[in-house]
Amino acid sequence: MGFGEAIATCFKKYFTFSGRAVRSEYWWFYLFTIIGGIVTTIMDYAVFGGQASDFAPINTLFSLAVLFPTFSAASRRLHDTNCSGWWQLIPLAPLPLLLLIIPGLMSGSGGIMMGVIVGLVVIAVLVLVVLLIIRLATMGTEGANKYGDDPLGSYEVFD
Protein backbone atom coordinates (compact mmCIF):
# COMPACT_ATOMS: atom_id res chain seq x y z
CA MET A 1 0.00 0.00 0.00
CA GLY A 2 1.36 3.39 -0.98
CA PHE A 3 1.34 6.75 0.80
CA GLY A 4 -1.84 8.16 -0.77
CA GLU A 5 -3.74 4.89 -0.57
CA ALA A 6 -2.87 4.52 3.13
CA ILE A 7 -4.10 8.03 3.92
CA ALA A 8 -7.33 7.48 1.97
CA THR A 9 -7.89 4.11 3.66
CA CYS A 10 -7.36 5.49 7.15
CA PHE A 11 -9.75 8.37 6.55
CA LYS A 12 -12.33 6.00 5.03
CA LYS A 13 -12.03 3.87 8.15
CA TYR A 14 -12.19 6.91 10.45
CA PHE A 15 -13.98 5.11 13.30
CA THR A 16 -13.31 1.50 12.24
CA PHE A 17 -11.56 -0.22 15.13
CA SER A 18 -12.24 -3.74 13.83
CA GLY A 19 -10.41 -5.65 11.15
CA ARG A 20 -6.73 -5.59 10.29
CA ALA A 21 -4.23 -3.13 8.81
CA VAL A 22 -0.96 -3.99 7.13
CA ARG A 23 2.25 -2.31 8.26
CA SER A 24 2.41 -0.01 5.25
CA GLU A 25 -1.10 1.31 5.89
CA TYR A 26 -0.29 2.24 9.49
CA TRP A 27 3.22 3.60 9.00
CA TRP A 28 2.42 5.66 5.89
CA PHE A 29 -0.51 7.22 7.76
CA TYR A 30 1.70 7.83 10.79
CA LEU A 31 4.25 9.58 8.54
CA PHE A 32 1.40 11.69 7.15
CA THR A 33 0.45 12.78 10.68
CA ILE A 34 4.04 13.75 11.47
CA ILE A 35 4.47 15.69 8.22
CA GLY A 36 1.05 17.29 8.70
CA GLY A 37 1.97 18.32 12.24
CA ILE A 38 5.18 19.96 11.05
CA VAL A 39 3.45 21.74 8.15
CA THR A 40 0.57 23.01 10.30
CA THR A 41 2.99 24.22 12.98
CA ILE A 42 4.91 26.19 10.32
CA MET A 43 1.60 27.57 9.05
CA ASP A 44 0.64 28.66 12.57
CA TYR A 45 3.97 30.49 12.95
CA ALA A 46 3.56 32.09 9.51
CA VAL A 47 0.02 33.28 10.25
CA PHE A 48 0.23 34.08 13.95
CA GLY A 49 3.95 34.83 14.38
CA GLY A 50 5.56 34.30 17.77
CA GLN A 51 2.17 33.82 19.38
CA ALA A 52 1.83 30.45 17.65
CA SER A 53 3.27 28.73 20.71
CA ASP A 54 0.30 30.03 22.72
CA PHE A 55 -2.27 29.92 19.95
CA ALA A 56 -1.98 27.22 17.28
CA PRO A 57 -5.44 26.73 15.77
CA ILE A 58 -4.32 25.19 12.47
CA ASN A 59 -2.21 22.53 14.16
CA THR A 60 -4.92 21.92 16.75
CA LEU A 61 -7.55 21.36 14.06
CA PHE A 62 -5.23 19.02 12.15
CA SER A 63 -4.43 17.07 15.32
CA LEU A 64 -8.12 16.69 16.12
CA ALA A 65 -8.86 15.63 12.54
CA VAL A 66 -6.32 12.78 12.64
CA LEU A 67 -6.89 11.71 16.27
CA PHE A 68 -9.48 8.99 15.70
CA PRO A 69 -8.02 7.67 12.43
CA THR A 70 -4.66 7.31 14.18
CA PHE A 71 -6.16 5.33 17.06
CA SER A 72 -8.27 3.19 14.73
CA ALA A 73 -5.33 2.46 12.40
CA ALA A 74 -3.19 1.47 15.39
CA SER A 75 -5.98 -0.76 16.65
CA ARG A 76 -6.27 -2.49 13.27
CA ARG A 77 -2.47 -2.75 13.05
CA LEU A 78 -2.34 -4.46 16.45
CA HIS A 79 -5.15 -6.77 15.32
CA ASP A 80 -2.97 -7.78 12.39
CA THR A 81 -0.35 -8.96 14.90
CA ASN A 82 -3.11 -10.86 16.76
CA CYS A 83 -3.16 -8.41 19.69
CA SER A 84 -6.03 -6.41 21.10
CA GLY A 85 -6.23 -2.79 19.95
CA TRP A 86 -6.33 -1.80 23.62
CA TRP A 87 -2.58 -2.55 23.78
CA GLN A 88 -1.91 0.88 22.30
CA LEU A 89 -2.83 2.30 25.71
CA ILE A 90 -0.23 0.20 27.55
CA PRO A 91 2.31 3.08 27.81
CA LEU A 92 -0.24 4.87 30.02
CA ALA A 93 -0.21 2.07 32.61
CA PRO A 94 2.55 3.52 34.85
CA LEU A 95 0.99 6.99 34.98
CA PRO A 96 -1.32 6.26 37.95
CA LEU A 97 1.85 5.92 40.02
CA LEU A 98 2.20 9.67 39.69
CA LEU A 99 -0.91 9.97 41.86
CA LEU A 100 1.23 8.67 44.70
CA ILE A 101 3.58 11.61 44.50
CA ILE A 102 1.21 14.48 43.71
CA PRO A 103 0.31 15.08 47.40
CA GLY A 104 4.01 15.22 48.26
CA LEU A 105 4.79 17.59 45.43
CA MET A 106 1.90 19.87 46.37
CA SER A 107 2.94 20.01 50.03
CA GLY A 108 6.51 20.92 49.13
CA SER A 109 7.96 17.88 50.87
CA GLY A 110 9.10 14.96 48.85
CA GLY A 111 12.72 15.35 48.03
CA ILE A 112 14.73 12.61 46.42
CA MET A 113 12.10 9.89 46.72
CA MET A 114 9.65 11.88 44.60
CA GLY A 115 12.33 12.36 41.95
CA VAL A 116 13.08 8.64 41.97
CA ILE A 117 9.40 7.76 41.49
CA VAL A 118 9.00 10.27 38.65
CA GLY A 119 12.18 8.91 37.03
CA LEU A 120 10.97 5.32 37.30
CA VAL A 121 7.59 6.24 35.81
CA VAL A 122 9.28 8.03 32.90
CA ILE A 123 11.57 5.06 32.27
CA ALA A 124 8.64 2.63 32.44
CA VAL A 125 6.63 4.71 29.96
CA LEU A 126 9.58 4.90 27.55
CA VAL A 127 10.17 1.14 27.73
CA LEU A 128 6.47 0.47 27.08
CA VAL A 129 6.46 2.91 24.14
CA VAL A 130 9.43 1.07 22.61
CA LEU A 131 7.69 -2.28 23.09
CA LEU A 132 4.53 -0.89 21.46
CA ILE A 133 6.54 0.41 18.49
CA ILE A 134 8.13 -3.01 18.11
CA ARG A 135 4.67 -4.63 18.14
CA LEU A 136 3.36 -2.12 15.57
CA ALA A 137 6.37 -2.83 13.33
CA THR A 138 6.09 -6.61 13.62
CA MET A 139 4.87 -8.51 10.59
CA GLY A 140 1.22 -9.52 10.93
CA THR A 141 -0.03 -13.03 11.41
CA GLU A 142 -0.19 -15.09 8.28
CA GLY A 143 -3.69 -16.08 7.27
CA ALA A 144 -6.79 -15.47 9.33
CA ASN A 145 -6.57 -14.68 13.03
CA LYS A 146 -9.19 -13.89 15.67
CA TYR A 147 -9.51 -10.33 14.31
CA GLY A 148 -10.25 -11.24 10.70
CA ASP A 149 -8.84 -12.45 7.43
CA ASP A 150 -5.38 -11.66 6.14
CA PRO A 151 -5.66 -8.09 4.71
CA LEU A 152 -3.32 -8.87 1.82
CA GLY A 153 -4.53 -12.38 1.16
CA SER A 154 -0.97 -13.60 1.68
CA TYR A 155 2.12 -12.48 3.54
CA GLU A 156 4.53 -13.99 1.06
CA VAL A 157 5.46 -10.49 -0.08
CA PHE A 158 6.35 -7.56 2.14
CA ASP A 159 3.38 -5.40 2.97
C-alpha positions in Angstrom: 0.0 0.0 0.0 1.4 3.4 -1.0 1.3 6.7 0.8 -1.8 8.2 -0.8 -3.7 4.9 -0.6 -2.9 4.5 3.1 -4.1 8.0 3.9 -7.3 7.5 2.0 -7.9 4.1 3.7 -7.4 5.5 7.2 -9.8 8.4 6.5 -12.3 6.0 5.0 -12.0 3.9 8.2 -12.2 6.9 10.4 -14.0 5.1 13.3 -13.3 1.5 12.2 -11.6 -0.2 15.1 -12.2 -3.7 13.8 -10.4 -5.6 11.2 -6.7 -5.6 10.3 -4.2 -3.1 8.8 -1.0 -4.0 7.1 2.2 -2.3 8.3 2.4 0.0 5.3 -1.1 1.3 5.9 -0.3 2.2 9.5 3.2 3.6 9.0 2.4 5.7 5.9 -0.5 7.2 7.8 1.7 7.8 10.8 4.3 9.6 8.5 1.4 11.7 7.1 0.4 12.8 10.7 4.0 13.8 11.5 4.5 15.7 8.2 1.0 17.3 8.7 2.0 18.3 12.2 5.2 20.0 11.0 3.5 21.7 8.1 0.6 23.0 10.3 3.0 24.2 13.0 4.9 26.2 10.3 1.6 27.6 9.0 0.6 28.7 12.6 4.0 30.5 13.0 3.6 32.1 9.5 0.0 33.3 10.2 0.2 34.1 13.9 3.9 34.8 14.4 5.6 34.3 17.8 2.2 33.8 19.4 1.8 30.4 17.7 3.3 28.7 20.7 0.3 30.0 22.7 -2.3 29.9 20.0 -2.0 27.2 17.3 -5.4 26.7 15.8 -4.3 25.2 12.5 -2.2 22.5 14.2 -4.9 21.9 16.8 -7.5 21.4 14.1 -5.2 19.0 12.1 -4.4 17.1 15.3 -8.1 16.7 16.1 -8.9 15.6 12.5 -6.3 12.8 12.6 -6.9 11.7 16.3 -9.5 9.0 15.7 -8.0 7.7 12.4 -4.7 7.3 14.2 -6.2 5.3 17.1 -8.3 3.2 14.7 -5.3 2.5 12.4 -3.2 1.5 15.4 -6.0 -0.8 16.6 -6.3 -2.5 13.3 -2.5 -2.7 13.1 -2.3 -4.5 16.4 -5.1 -6.8 15.3 -3.0 -7.8 12.4 -0.3 -9.0 14.9 -3.1 -10.9 16.8 -3.2 -8.4 19.7 -6.0 -6.4 21.1 -6.2 -2.8 20.0 -6.3 -1.8 23.6 -2.6 -2.5 23.8 -1.9 0.9 22.3 -2.8 2.3 25.7 -0.2 0.2 27.6 2.3 3.1 27.8 -0.2 4.9 30.0 -0.2 2.1 32.6 2.5 3.5 34.8 1.0 7.0 35.0 -1.3 6.3 38.0 1.8 5.9 40.0 2.2 9.7 39.7 -0.9 10.0 41.9 1.2 8.7 44.7 3.6 11.6 44.5 1.2 14.5 43.7 0.3 15.1 47.4 4.0 15.2 48.3 4.8 17.6 45.4 1.9 19.9 46.4 2.9 20.0 50.0 6.5 20.9 49.1 8.0 17.9 50.9 9.1 15.0 48.8 12.7 15.3 48.0 14.7 12.6 46.4 12.1 9.9 46.7 9.7 11.9 44.6 12.3 12.4 42.0 13.1 8.6 42.0 9.4 7.8 41.5 9.0 10.3 38.6 12.2 8.9 37.0 11.0 5.3 37.3 7.6 6.2 35.8 9.3 8.0 32.9 11.6 5.1 32.3 8.6 2.6 32.4 6.6 4.7 30.0 9.6 4.9 27.5 10.2 1.1 27.7 6.5 0.5 27.1 6.5 2.9 24.1 9.4 1.1 22.6 7.7 -2.3 23.1 4.5 -0.9 21.5 6.5 0.4 18.5 8.1 -3.0 18.1 4.7 -4.6 18.1 3.4 -2.1 15.6 6.4 -2.8 13.3 6.1 -6.6 13.6 4.9 -8.5 10.6 1.2 -9.5 10.9 0.0 -13.0 11.4 -0.2 -15.1 8.3 -3.7 -16.1 7.3 -6.8 -15.5 9.3 -6.6 -14.7 13.0 -9.2 -13.9 15.7 -9.5 -10.3 14.3 -10.3 -11.2 10.7 -8.8 -12.4 7.4 -5.4 -11.7 6.1 -5.7 -8.1 4.7 -3.3 -8.9 1.8 -4.5 -12.4 1.2 -1.0 -13.6 1.7 2.1 -12.5 3.5 4.5 -14.0 1.1 5.5 -10.5 -0.1 6.3 -7.6 2.1 3.4 -5.4 3.0 
